[in-house]
Amino acid sequence: MQNDHLPSDQKFLQSWMFCLSLFFISLFHVPLRAQQDADTSFPESYTLEALMDTLSLRFNLDFAWDAGVVNTDSVIKVALPDGPDRRWIRALFEKEGVEVSFMGNQVIIGKSQGQLPKSHVRTVTGTVVGAASDEPLAMVNVGVEGEPVGTTTNDLGQFSLKMPDAFVGKRMSFSYLGYVNSHMVIPAVDTTVVIRMKDYTVRLPEVQVHYRDPNQIVRAVRSSVEANYPSQRYLMTAFFRETIQQDDQFVDVSEAVIEILKPSYEARYDTERVRFVKGRKGMKTREMDVVQFKLVGGPYHFSQLDVMRQGDFLPNDKGQSAYKYTFDGVDIVYDRLVYRIGFRPYTDSGALFYEGEMRIEAESMALVSIDFQLTPAPFVAVEAT
């Protein structure tokens, strides 16, 4: 734009107005950009399960919840906080009958411990460790003698148990396989304790080893099913853990407390029924690489892993079996003599077969435990041409 023909005072006025315009533009533009930069968190829609997974990955939290009070498929719209804000998490999940508690990085969502005022509730928290090693003990059973109240320790050996005033003076018990049971009296005030459990040593009696025909033993196990196992349906409570590893790293970890309705052992064609009580899914895992097969798992398939009911690895009613049995010696389990019977397939044709060892109680011929795995793939020599 040419303005050489304007008087000097008009040129000065025009320059002054141009500078003033630039000043107002910068005055209003800078705060607006700063405000836009500050708004980095916007509400997004999540299912509760996806939200807990996101919080676990972002803030290194571990969520455990009661499936009866948390509907993981429900959708909410929230803006994520900048850090692991406990008040924000409580406000998100707590409602009538539901409470949220924290134990280190673990967030526990479960049913409220009743409507008693806080002054009438006693809380005992603590850690359970081995007396010799001072290492934390996970999955220790913690309960109150004679009362339907209890919990278990987490992976760090920690626990927290809330009880009404009426339990003051009663005994809390701590039990764990391989350790002597420990006890403490419930105090009248909230307290934090460290429980040290001693190793349990069993003195084995003298055992005279005699060879037994393994085929006779497994046939006796098959014929003793009606005497050793229930003929009526019954309800079991079980702990389920399913892990998947790839390249020595966990790619998926799931845990749950489940109830299994077991049918009669006489009804061979009836099936188990499974119900979730509590469950959680670990998030400290990595994505699985592409694989050429589909993994099938879950509590239902786990509940069907009943060797006596399915007849796996045992002879049929005619005494025929695809497995060869060996007598591998004896053990003492809970002061009882147990036969160790190894098994592997007669032929290694490449079909789906297993190998392992059964432990059978000598007096009742009941199956005590079994370890097994898939047989290795057969080696096939290929000649170069």
C-alpha positions in Angstrom: 0.0 0.0 0.0 1.5 3.3 -1.1 1.2 6.3 1.4 4.1 8.5 0.3 1.7 11.2 -0.7 0.2 11.6 2.8 1.3 14.3 5.2 3.9 13.4 7.8 1.4 13.8 10.7 -1.0 11.4 9.0 1.8 8.9 8.4 2.7 9.0 12.1 -1.0 8.6 13.1 -1.3 5.6 10.7 1.8 3.9 12.1 0.7 4.5 15.7 -2.8 2.9 15.0 -1.1 -0.2 13.4 1.1 -0.7 16.4 -1.9 -0.3 18.8 -3.8 -3.0 16.8 -0.9 -5.4 17.1 -0.8 -4.8 20.8 -4.5 -5.7 21.3 -4.2 -8.8 19.1 -1.3 -10.1 21.1 -3.0 -9.2 24.4 -6.1 -11.3 23.6 -4.3 -14.1 21.7 -1.7 -15.2 24.4 -4.2 -16.0 27.3 -6.4 -17.9 24.8 -3.5 -20.1 23.7 -2.4 -20.7 27.3 -6.0 -21.7 28.2 -6.1 -24.2 25.3 -2.7 -25.7 26.4 -4.0 -26.1 30.0 -7.1 -28.2 28.9 -5.4 -31.5 28.3 -7.9 -33.8 30.0 -11.3 -34.2 28.5 -14.1 -36.6 29.6 -14.2 -39.9 27.8 -16.5 -42.9 27.9 -15.1 -46.1 29.5 -16.5 -49.4 30.7 -15.7 -49.9 34.4 -13.3 -52.7 33.4 -11.5 -50.6 30.8 -11.3 -47.7 33.2 -9.7 -49.9 35.9 -7.3 -51.3 33.3 -6.4 -47.7 32.2 -5.8 -46.6 35.8 -3.7 -49.7 36.5 -1.4 -49.0 33.6 -1.2 -45.2 34.1 -0.7 -45.2 37.9 0.6 -48.7 38.7 -2.5 -49.7 40.6 -3.8 -53.2 41.1 -7.7 -53.5 41.3 -9.5 -56.3 43.1 -13.3 -56.3 43.2 -16.4 -58.2 44.2 -18.1 -59.3 41.0 -21.4 -59.1 42.9 -21.2 -55.3 43.5 -19.2 -54.1 40.4 -20.7 -54.3 37.0 -17.6 -54.1 34.8 -19.7 -53.7 31.6 -21.4 -50.5 32.8 -20.3 -47.4 30.9 -19.4 -44.0 32.5 -17.9 -40.8 31.2 -15.1 -39.3 33.2 -11.9 -37.2 32.8 -8.9 -38.9 34.2 -7.0 -37.3 37.1 -3.3 -36.3 36.9 -2.3 -38.8 39.6 -3.6 -41.7 41.7 -6.1 -39.5 43.6 -7.7 -41.8 46.3 -10.6 -39.4 46.9 -11.4 -39.4 43.2 -11.3 -43.2 43.1 -13.6 -43.5 46.2 -16.1 -41.0 44.7 -16.1 -43.0 41.5 -16.8 -46.5 42.9 -18.3 -46.0 46.4 -22.1 -46.2 46.7 -24.7 -47.6 49.1 -23.5 -51.0 50.2 -20.1 -50.6 48.5 -16.8 -49.5 50.0 -13.3 -48.9 48.6 -10.2 -49.6 50.7 -6.5 -49.2 49.8 -3.5 -51.4 50.7 -0.4 -50.0 49.2 -1.0 -49.9 45.4 -3.9 -52.3 45.7 -7.5 -51.0 45.4 -10.1 -53.3 46.9 -13.8 -52.7 46.0 -16.3 -54.9 47.9 -19.4 -55.0 50.0 -19.7 -52.6 52.9 -18.9 -54.2 56.2 -22.3 -53.2 57.6 -23.9 -50.0 58.7 -22.3 -49.9 62.2 -20.8 -46.6 63.2 -17.0 -46.4 63.0 -16.8 -46.3 66.8 -18.3 -49.8 66.8 -15.9 -51.4 64.2 -12.4 -52.7 64.9 -9.8 -52.9 62.1 -6.8 -55.2 62.3 -4.2 -54.7 59.6 -0.8 -56.3 59.3 1.7 -58.4 57.5 2.4 -62.2 57.7 5.9 -63.3 57.2 7.9 -66.5 57.6 9.7 -66.6 61.0 12.9 -68.0 59.6 13.2 -66.0 56.3 11.2 -62.9 57.3 9.8 -63.1 53.7 6.1 -62.2 53.2 3.6 -65.1 52.8 0.9 -64.7 50.2 -2.6 -66.4 50.4 -2.4 -67.0 54.2 -5.9 -67.7 55.6 -6.9 -65.1 58.1 -10.1 -65.6 60.2 -11.9 -65.3 63.5 -12.4 -68.6 65.3 -16.1 -69.6 65.3 -17.2 -66.7 63.1 -17.9 -66.5 59.3 -15.4 -63.7 58.9 -12.1 -64.0 57.1 -9.7 -62.8 54.4 -6.4 -63.8 52.8 -3.0 -62.0 52.5 -2.0 -60.4 49.2 1.3 -61.0 47.3 3.1 -58.7 49.9 1.7 -60.7 52.8 -0.6 -57.9 53.8 -4.2 -58.1 55.1 -6.9 -55.9 56.6 -10.0 -57.2 58.5 -12.8 -55.2 59.9 -14.9 -56.6 62.8 -17.7 -55.4 65.1 -17.0 -54.7 68.8 -18.6 -58.0 69.8 -15.5 -59.8 68.4 -13.1 -58.1 70.8 -11.3 -60.7 73.0 -11.9 -63.5 70.5 -9.0 -65.2 68.7 -7.8 -64.5 65.2 -6.2 -67.4 63.4 -3.6 -67.6 60.7 -3.1 -70.8 58.7 -0.9 -71.7 55.8 0.2 -75.0 54.3 3.6 -76.0 55.7 3.5 -73.6 58.7 2.3 -73.9 62.3 -1.0 -72.1 62.9 -0.7 -68.7 64.6 -3.2 -66.9 66.8 -3.8 -63.5 68.4 -6.5 -62.0 70.6 -8.5 -59.3 68.9 -7.7 -56.0 70.7 -10.2 -53.3 71.7 -8.6 -50.7 69.4 -7.5 -50.6 65.8 -4.1 -52.1 65.5 -1.4 -53.0 63.0 0.6 -56.3 63.6 3.3 -58.4 62.1 2.6 -62.2 62.4 5.6 -64.5 62.1 4.7 -68.1 61.3 7.0 -71.0 62.0 7.8 -73.8 59.5 6.0 -77.1 60.2 8.3 -80.1 60.3 6.8 -83.6 60.1 8.8 -86.5 61.4 8.2 -89.4 58.9 7.7 -92.9 60.3 9.8 -95.8 59.1 8.6 -97.1 55.7 9.3 -100.6 54.3 9.3 -100.4 50.5 7.7 -103.3 48.6 7.1 -103.5 44.9 3.5 -103.4 43.8 2.1 -104.1 40.4 1.0 -100.7 39.1 -1.6 -102.2 36.8 -3.4 -103.8 39.8 -3.2 -100.5 41.7 -4.8 -98.3 38.9 -7.5 -101.0 38.4 -8.2 -100.9 42.1 -8.5 -97.1 41.9 -11.1 -97.4 39.2 -13.1 -100.0 41.1 -13.1 -97.9 44.3 -14.7 -94.8 42.9 -18.2 -95.5 44.5 -16.6 -96.1 47.9 -14.3 -93.0 47.8 -16.3 -90.3 46.1 -19.8 -88.7 46.7 -22.9 -90.2 45.1 -24.8 -86.9 45.6 -24.3 -83.4 44.3 -22.3 -81.0 46.5 -21.0 -77.4 46.5 -17.3 -76.6 46.5 -15.5 -73.2 46.9 -12.3 -73.0 45.0 -9.5 -70.5 44.1 -8.8 -70.2 40.4 -5.7 -68.8 38.8 -4.9 -68.9 35.1 -1.7 -67.6 33.6 -0.3 -67.4 30.1 3.4 -67.0 29.4 5.3 -66.3 26.3 9.1 -66.1 26.1 9.2 -66.5 29.9 7.0 -63.4 30.4 3.4 -63.3 31.6 1.0 -62.0 28.9 -2.2 -62.7 30.9 -3.0 -63.4 34.6 -6.5 -64.0 36.0 -7.6 -64.9 39.5 -11.0 -65.7 41.0 -12.8 -67.2 43.9 -15.5 -69.5 42.4 -18.2 -71.9 43.5 -18.5 -75.3 41.7 -21.6 -77.4 41.9 -20.2 -80.9 41.5 -22.6 -83.6 40.2 -22.6 -87.1 41.5 -19.7 -89.4 40.5 -22.3 -91.9 39.4 -23.8 -89.5 36.9 -21.0 -89.6 34.3 -22.8 -87.4 31.7 -23.8 -84.6 34.0 -21.7 -81.5 34.0 -20.2 -79.1 36.5 -21.7 -75.6 37.1 -19.5 -72.6 38.0 -20.3 -69.3 39.6 -18.0 -66.3 40.2 -17.7 -64.9 43.7 -14.8 -62.5 43.3 -12.3 -62.0 40.5 -9.6 -59.8 39.2 -7.3 -59.6 36.2 -3.6 -58.6 36.6 -2.5 -55.7 34.4 1.3 -56.0 34.7 1.5 -57.9 31.5 2.5 -57.4 27.9 0.6 -57.9 24.7 0.7 -61.4 23.2 2.5 -62.0 19.9 0.5 -63.5 17.0 0.0 -67.2 17.5 -1.3 -69.9 15.2 -3.8 -71.5 17.7 -6.6 -70.4 20.0 -6.2 -70.8 23.8 -9.2 -72.2 25.6 -9.4 -71.7 29.4 -11.5 -70.3 32.2 -13.0 -71.6 35.4 -15.5 -73.9 33.6 -12.7 -75.9 31.8 -10.7 -75.8 35.1 -13.7 -77.3 37.0 -13.8 -80.2 34.5 -10.2 -81.2 35.3 -11.4 -84.1 37.4 -9.4 -87.2 36.6 -11.6 -89.6 38.6 -14.8 -88.3 37.1 -13.6 -88.1 33.5 -11.6 -91.3 33.7 -8.4 -89.7 32.2 -5.2 -91.8 32.5 -7.1 -94.7 34.1 -8.2 -98.0 32.6 -11.7 -98.3 31.3 -14.3 -100.7 32.8 -12.8 -103.5 30.8 -9.3 -102.8 32.2 -8.0 -101.4 28.9 -5.9 -98.3 28.8 -3.8 -96.3 26.3 -1.2 -95.7 29.0 1.7 -97.8 30.4 2.0 -97.6 34.2 5.2 -97.9 36.4 5.6 -98.2 40.2 7.9 -95.3 41.2 8.0 -95.8 45.0 6.1 -94.5 47.9 5.6 -91.2 49.9 4.1 -90.2 53.2 1.3 -87.6 53.0 -0.4 -86.5 56.2 1.0 -89.6 57.9 -0.5 -92.0 55.3 1.3 -94.3 52.9 0.9 -93.2 49.3 1.9 -95.1 46.1 3.6 -93.1 43.3 2.4 -94.5 39.9 4.0 -93.1 36.7 2.2 -93.2 33.4 3.0 -92.5 29.7 1.4 -93.6 26.4 2.2 -96.9 24.9 2.9 -95.3 21.5 4.2 -91.9 20.7 2.3 -91.4 17.4 2.0 -87.6 17.7 -1.6 -87.7 19.0 -2.6 -85.7 22.1 -1.2 -87.7 25.0 0.1 -87.0 28.5 2.7 -88.2 30.9 3.0 -87.8 34.6 2.6 -89.3 38.0 -0.3 -90.2 40.2 -0.2 -90.5 44.1 -2.6 -93.0 45.4 -3.5 -93.6 49.1 -2.5 -97.2 49.9 -5.4 -98.1 52.2 -8.4 -96.6 50.4 -7.0 -96.6 46.8 -8.2 -92.9 46.5 -6.3 -90.5 44.2 -4.5 -88.0 46.4 -2.8 -85.8 43.7 -1.6 -86.0 40.1 1.0 -84.1 38.0 0.9 -84.4 34.3 2.0 -82.6 31.1 1.8 -83.1 27.3 4.2 -85.5 25.9 7.0 -84.0 23.8 6.4 -83.9 20.0 8.0 -86.9 18.4 11.3 -86.4 16.6 11.0 -86.9 12.8 14.2 -87.3 10.8 14.2 -85.5 7.4 16.7 -86.6 4.8 18.1 -84.0 2.6 17.6 -84.5 -1.1 
